[in-house]
Amino acid sequence: MDIQDISVVVDLAGERRAASAAIGLAAKLGAHLTGITLAYDPVVPGYAVTPVPVDFMLSARNQAIADAKTAEADFLAKATAAGVSHESRMLEVMSGGGLDDIIHEVRLADLVVIGEDDPDRPEPVREALIESVLFHAGAPLLLIPRKAPATIDPRHVVIAWDGSITASRAVRSSLAFLQAAESVDVIIVDDGKELPTGQRVSAYLKRHGVAVTVKTLPNPAKDVAKTLRAYAGESGAGLIVMGAYGHSRLLEWILGGATRGMLKGLDIPLVMAH
């Protein structure tokens, strides 16, 4: 898929690595970039026993809008300096109101870029935002680690392949990266179930001009995410491509799963699709 329209959720604080990565990617691809900043409505704790003063709520809301405008100004300055086609949107997120406005905004994006949350400076509802984009936006998601360089280096790409619908969507969504790569490894992790051969995905990619190497990895610890991360790190991968939430979110929350495992301690940029 050709990537010509990218949306990035701009962090309210910190180094804003996702915005920097998205700007660099837009410059490399000649794509249009939309920076989205979010002003979060103050949340009243459910355990509050006395009414929250109106002045406090107004002050908190005004501060949220000011923070979003600061992040927006930083994005606009960096995008202008990089010479990329760009625009910005500032959206107010109402407490308890869901994330529908954000999903509506990114629904036509070829790629949505979001940064990994920083526990020292957490962004409000970041995990819920990531899941909402994956499940409801219909667009692939590029996650940027908080501790890695804010650049995308697709020279060596690792595909996590299990033959699922979500993995197939991730591969199709990442063709622009895969076609630009110097080497692509299709990794099948032995999870104790019947394994796909990798022949169909390698044939599909060959028809799109992508030569791949198929490898099956043992998984003695029964931890697919750990096995994938270890291989990607040891092989020098600059990007991982995988399907997200092949099982239900509830089942992954109860039993654990590759998606939730990959979202924790991210150290390599990750393209996901559901």
ChimeraX attribute file (.defattr): number of C-alpha atoms within 10 A of each C-alpha:
attribute: neighborCount
match mode: 1-to-1
recipient: residues
	/A:1	12
	/A:2	13
	/A:3	19
	/A:4	14
	/A:5	20
	/A:6	22
	/A:7	29
	/A:8	27
	/A:9	22
	/A:10	27
	/A:11	29
	/A:12	23
	/A:13	14
	/A:14	12
	/A:15	11
	/A:16	20
	/A:17	22
	/A:18	24
	/A:19	29
	/A:20	21
	/A:21	23
	/A:22	30
	/A:23	32
	/A:24	18
	/A:25	19
	/A:26	25
	/A:27	17
	/A:28	11
	/A:29	15
	/A:30	15
	/A:31	20
	/A:32	18
	/A:33	26
	/A:34	28
	/A:35	24
	/A:36	23
	/A:37	26
	/A:38	24
	/A:39	21
	/A:40	22
	/A:41	21
	/A:42	18
	/A:43	12
	/A:44	11
	/A:45	8
	/A:46	6
	/A:47	6
	/A:48	8
	/A:49	7
	/A:50	6
	/A:51	7
	/A:52	11
	/A:53	8
	/A:54	9
	/A:55	9
	/A:56	11
	/A:57	15
	/A:58	13
	/A:59	12
	/A:60	16
	/A:61	18
	/A:62	16
	/A:63	16
	/A:64	20
	/A:65	20
	/A:66	14
	/A:67	19
	/A:68	25
	/A:69	18
	/A:70	15
	/A:71	23
	/A:72	22
	/A:73	14
	/A:74	16
	/A:75	26
	/A:76	17
	/A:77	10
	/A:78	14
	/A:79	24
	/A:80	14
	/A:81	10
	/A:82	14
	/A:83	12
	/A:84	20
	/A:85	16
	/A:86	19
	/A:87	16
	/A:88	17
	/A:89	16
	/A:90	17
	/A:91	16
	/A:92	17
	/A:93	19
	/A:94	14
	/A:95	12
	/A:96	8
	/A:97	9
	/A:98	13
	/A:99	18
	/A:100	13
	/A:101	13
	/A:102	22
	/A:103	19
	/A:104	12
	/A:105	15
	/A:106	23
	/A:107	16
	/A:108	15
	/A:109	22
	/A:110	20
	/A:111	25
	/A:112	26
	/A:113	24
	/A:114	26
	/A:115	24
	/A:116	26
	/A:117	22
	/A:118	14
	/A:119	7
	/A:120	7
	/A:121	11
	/A:122	14
	/A:123	17
	/A:124	16
	/A:125	11
	/A:126	16
	/A:127	12
	/A:128	12
	/A:129	17
	/A:130	19
	/A:131	16
	/A:132	17
	/A:133	24
	/A:134	21
	/A:135	16
	/A:136	15
	/A:137	21
	/A:138	18
	/A:139	23
	/A:140	26
	/A:141	27
	/A:142	27
	/A:143	23
	/A:144	30
	/A:145	23
	/A:146	21
	/A:147	13
	/A:148	12
	/A:149	15
	/A:150	21
	/A:151	17
	/A:152	19
	/A:153	17
	/A:154	21
	/A:155	17
	/A:156	20
	/A:157	26
	/A:158	27
	/A:159	26
	/A:160	23
	/A:161	27
	/A:162	23
	/A:163	16
	/A:164	15
	/A:165	14
	/A:166	20
	/A:167	24
	/A:168	18
	/A:169	18
	/A:170	25
	/A:171	27
	/A:172	16
	/A:173	23
	/A:174	25
	/A:175	18
	/A:176	15
	/A:177	22
	/A:178	27
	/A:179	19
	/A:180	16
	/A:181	18
	/A:182	13
	/A:183	17
	/A:184	26
	/A:185	21
	/A:186	20
	/A:187	22
	/A:188	22
	/A:189	23
	/A:190	19
	/A:191	16
	/A:192	10
	/A:193	7
	/A:194	8
	/A:195	14
	/A:196	16
	/A:197	15
	/A:198	19
	/A:199	10
	/A:200	11
	/A:201	19
	/A:202	19
	/A:203	14
	/A:204	14
	/A:205	19
	/A:206	13
	/A:207	10
	/A:208	12
	/A:209	13
	/A:210	18
	/A:211	18
	/A:212	21
	/A:213	12
	/A:214	17
	/A:215	14
	/A:216	15
	/A:217	15
	/A:218	14
	/A:219	16
	/A:220	11
	/A:221	9
	/A:222	13
	/A:223	16
	/A:224	23
	/A:225	20
	/A:226	15
	/A:227	19
	/A:228	23
	/A:229	20
	/A:230	11
	/A:231	15
	/A:232	23
	/A:233	12
	/A:234	9
	/A:235	13
	/A:236	13
	/A:237	21
	/A:238	20
	/A:239	25
	/A:240	24
	/A:241	24
	/A:242	27
	/A:243	26
	/A:244	28
	/A:245	22
	/A:246	17
	/A:247	13
	/A:248	10
	/A:249	16
	/A:250	10
	/A:251	11
	/A:252	16
	/A:253	11
	/A:254	8
	/A:255	8
	/A:256	13
	/A:257	20
	/A:258	21
	/A:259	19
	/A:260	14
	/A:261	17
	/A:262	19
	/A:263	17
	/A:264	12
	/A:265	13
	/A:266	18
	/A:267	20
	/A:268	24
	/A:269	26
	/A:270	23
	/A:271	25
	/A:272	25
	/A:273	27
	/A:274	24
